[in-house]
Amino acid sequence: MSQTPRHPSRRALLAGAGALAATLAAPGILRAAPLARLALFGPPAGPSITLAHAVASGALKDLSAEVSLTVWRTPDELRAGLTSGTIDLSVVPVQVAANLYNRGMGLRLVNTMTDGLLFIVAESGAVADFTGLEGRRLAVPFVNDTPDFVLRALLARQGIADKVQLVPVGSPIEAAQMLLAGQIEAALLGEPASSVAIMRGRTVGKAFARVIDLQEEWGRQGDVGPVLPQAGLAATDAFMAGGAEVLAPLQAALAQANGEVLADPVQAATEAAGALDMPAPILALSVPHSRLAVRPAGEARPAIEAILSLMAETDAAIIGGKLPDDGFYLL
């Protein structure tokens, strides 16, 4: 005996239409959801605050059921992880990414996550500009890495490269300690290290300040505006083999998370304190000085090429011999 066809209810039709609309609106997210694990890595600096908030807020839950953030402590640790394959998706100095890409190491740039967070810190009023550094001892952490390269290039353009006594030190915290002890007169520091130095100075009666903003200095010397795309998220070929579809929704999630960090630095700092192993109040103070901005790599390309060209003026090998080609820019 034949059965009367059963037609779907209006409620079922509406539910189905809603599901279809969601599928059409966010196909990348739905395709990316089965990613087994999303392991993010970042520096002990501002961009990792954005990563930490994205993880803590659940902004990445549609991309993977297992999301983690690990902070590397030194550029050497980062390079070792990239070489061994234990790191395949990380915030890296843009100069490092360009160098490794040009050397065929299979690393490409997803975005930039800061417009620069480098400062010269000294006692307030002691130094007004680059020429005020002449004859002074300036501590430089991580010699032969991005901050050092940028500083040396700017000093060379100013014509005072041989008039400033650069003192190599092992870490930003060591530089801050030397500044507090009076062993040096100024220090090249990023964020949050510059906030650490200023806050610790207050406890011992010393008025330290960010006397030179390297982003502003670069803007004046390069006539490009105060944008120094210092670091961004980069992916290895190994990650791309299984996670390429994640990139667009990941970029969207990080951009949203970054806006939330800027709107509520205190909450974001609380979420990031454990991963960065720094007090939340220090991290919160550092956010306004970290120029956090999440831009697709292709959009940031003119600024990237400008700063890479600056560094290459002293030694093209710093960026792997040439500006990276189109293949370097994933988004």
CORVENSUL-V117309 format. One record per backbone hydrogen bond with DSSP energy under -1.0 kcal/mol. NH is the residue of the N-H (numbers start at 1). CO is the residue of the C=O. If there is no record, write none. Layout:
NH_CO ; NH_CO
//
This chain:
13_9 ; 14_10 ; 15_11 ; 16_12 ; 17_13 ; 18_14 ; 19_15 ; 20_16 ; 21_17 ; 22_18 ; 23_19 ; 24_20 ; 25_21 ; 26_22 ; 30_26 ; 31_27 ; 32_28 ; 33_29 ; 35_32 ; 38_66 ; 40_68 ; 41_89 ; 42_70 ; 45_43 ; 48_45 ; 49_46 ; 50_46 ; 51_47 ; 52_48 ; 53_49 ; 54_50 ; 55_51 ; 56_52 ; 57_53 ; 58_55 ; 59_54 ; 61_58 ; 63_60 ; 64_60 ; 68_38 ; 70_40 ; 72_42 ; 78_74 ; 79_75 ; 80_76 ; 81_77 ; 82_78 ; 83_79 ; 84_80 ; 85_81 ; 87_81 ; 90_234 ; 91_41 ; 92_232 ; 94_230 ; 97_93 ; 98_94 ; 99_95 ; 100_96 ; 101_97 ; 102_98 ; 103_99 ; 104_101 ; 105_100 ; 108_235 ; 109_328 ; 110_233 ; 111_233 ; 112_295 ; 113_231 ; 115_291 ; 119_189 ; 120_212 ; 121_187 ; 122_209 ; 124_207 ; 126_123 ; 132_129 ; 133_130 ; 134_131 ; 135_163 ; 136_133 ; 138_165 ; 139_186 ; 140_167 ; 149_145 ; 150_146 ; 151_147 ; 152_148 ; 153_149 ; 154_150 ; 155_151 ; 156_152 ; 157_153 ; 158_154 ; 160_155 ; 163_160 ; 165_136 ; 166_164 ; 167_138 ; 169_140 ; 175_171 ; 176_172 ; 177_173 ; 178_174 ; 179_175 ; 180_176 ; 181_177 ; 183_178 ; 185_137 ; 186_137 ; 187_121 ; 188_139 ; 189_119 ; 194_190 ; 196_192 ; 197_193 ; 198_194 ; 199_195 ; 200_196 ; 201_197 ; 202_198 ; 203_199 ; 204_201 ; 205_202 ; 206_201 ; 208_206 ; 209_122 ; 211_120 ; 211_209 ; 212_120 ; 214_118 ; 217_213 ; 218_214 ; 219_215 ; 220_216 ; 221_217 ; 222_218 ; 223_219 ; 227_225 ; 228_115 ; 230_228 ; 232_92 ; 234_90 ; 235_108 ; 236_88 ; 237_106 ; 240_236 ; 241_237 ; 242_239 ; 243_239 ; 244_240 ; 246_243 ; 247_244 ; 250_246 ; 251_247 ; 252_248 ; 253_249 ; 254_250 ; 255_251 ; 256_252 ; 257_253 ; 258_254 ; 259_255 ; 260_256 ; 261_257 ; 262_258 ; 263_259 ; 264_260 ; 268_264 ; 269_265 ; 270_266 ; 271_267 ; 272_268 ; 273_269 ; 276_272 ; 277_273 ; 278_273 ; 283_279 ; 284_280 ; 285_281 ; 286_282 ; 287_283 ; 289_286 ; 290_287 ; 295_112 ; 297_110 ; 300_296 ; 304_300 ; 305_301 ; 306_302 ; 307_303 ; 308_304 ; 309_305 ; 310_306 ; 311_307 ; 312_308 ; 313_310 ; 315_311 ; 318_315 ; 319_316 ; 320_317 ; 321_316 ; 328_325 ; 329_326 ; 330_109
//
